[in-house]
């Protein structure tokens, strides 16, 4: 799944992670101990883009990280190079 960072309301593509498509509105990454102890929560939402050459917008589900979140915690994290 693609990962975007929300910076001042603008979504910027920053990489990909191995997140199942069937995940709900929140993806939780356990940090210590059991998953219910301490975890980082990432929002899953819709990102709309307007690709060149298309008449209609393209909407996709993606992880949307806030400005201070550490996306490297996501499973299978791959940054854009």
C-alpha positions as CSV (number, residue, x, y, z in Angstrom):
1,X,0.0,0.0,0.0
2,X,1.3,3.5,-0.8
3,X,2.2,5.8,2.2
4,X,1.6,9.5,2.1
5,X,2.6,12.2,4.6
6,X,0.0,14.8,5.4
7,X,1.8,18.2,5.5
8,X,-0.5,21.1,6.1
9,X,-3.4,19.3,4.5
10,X,-1.5,18.3,1.4
11,X,-0.8,14.5,0.8
12,X,2.7,13.8,-0.4
13,X,3.8,10.3,-1.5
14,X,6.8,9.1,0.5
15,X,6.9,5.4,0.0
16,X,5.3,1.9,0.2
17,X,4.6,-0.6,3.0
18,X,3.3,-4.1,3.2
19,X,-0.2,-3.4,4.6
20,X,-3.1,-5.7,3.7
21,X,-5.8,-4.1,1.6
22,X,-8.5,-5.4,4.0
23,X,-7.2,-3.4,6.9
24,X,-9.8,-1.0,8.5
25,X,-9.5,2.7,9.1
26,X,-6.5,2.4,11.5
27,X,-3.4,0.3,11.1
28,X,-1.7,-0.5,14.4
29,X,2.0,-1.3,14.7
30,X,2.9,-2.8,18.1
31,X,6.1,-1.3,19.6
32,X,6.6,-3.2,22.8
33,X,5.1,-6.3,24.3
34,X,1.6,-7.3,23.4
35,X,-0.2,-5.3,20.6
36,X,-2.5,-3.7,23.2
37,X,0.3,-2.3,25.3
38,X,2.1,0.4,23.3
39,X,1.5,0.9,19.6
40,X,1.8,3.5,16.8
41,X,-1.4,4.0,15.0
42,X,-1.5,5.0,11.3
43,X,-4.6,6.3,9.6
44,X,-5.9,4.5,6.4
45,X,-7.8,6.9,4.1
46,X,-8.5,7.9,0.6
47,X,-6.1,9.9,-1.5
48,X,-7.4,11.6,-4.7
49,X,-5.0,12.4,-7.5
50,X,-5.5,13.9,-11.0
51,X,-3.2,12.1,-13.4
52,X,-2.3,13.9,-16.6
53,X,-4.2,12.5,-19.6
54,X,-7.2,11.3,-17.5
55,X,-10.6,12.9,-17.5
56,X,-11.6,11.6,-14.0
57,X,-9.8,11.7,-10.7
58,X,-8.1,8.6,-9.4
59,X,-8.9,7.6,-5.8
60,X,-6.9,5.0,-3.8
61,X,-6.7,3.7,-0.3
62,X,-3.4,4.5,1.4
63,X,-1.7,5.0,4.8
64,X,-1.7,8.7,5.7
65,X,1.0,9.5,8.2
66,X,1.0,12.7,10.2
67,X,4.0,15.0,10.1
68,X,5.6,13.6,13.3
69,X,5.1,9.9,12.7
70,X,7.9,7.5,12.1
71,X,6.9,5.6,8.9
72,X,10.0,3.3,9.1
73,X,8.0,1.3,11.7
74,X,5.6,0.1,9.0
75,X,6.2,-3.5,7.9
76,X,8.1,-3.8,4.6
77,X,8.7,0.0,4.5
78,X,10.3,1.1,1.2
79,X,11.1,4.8,0.9
80,X,10.9,6.6,-2.5
81,X,14.4,7.1,-3.8
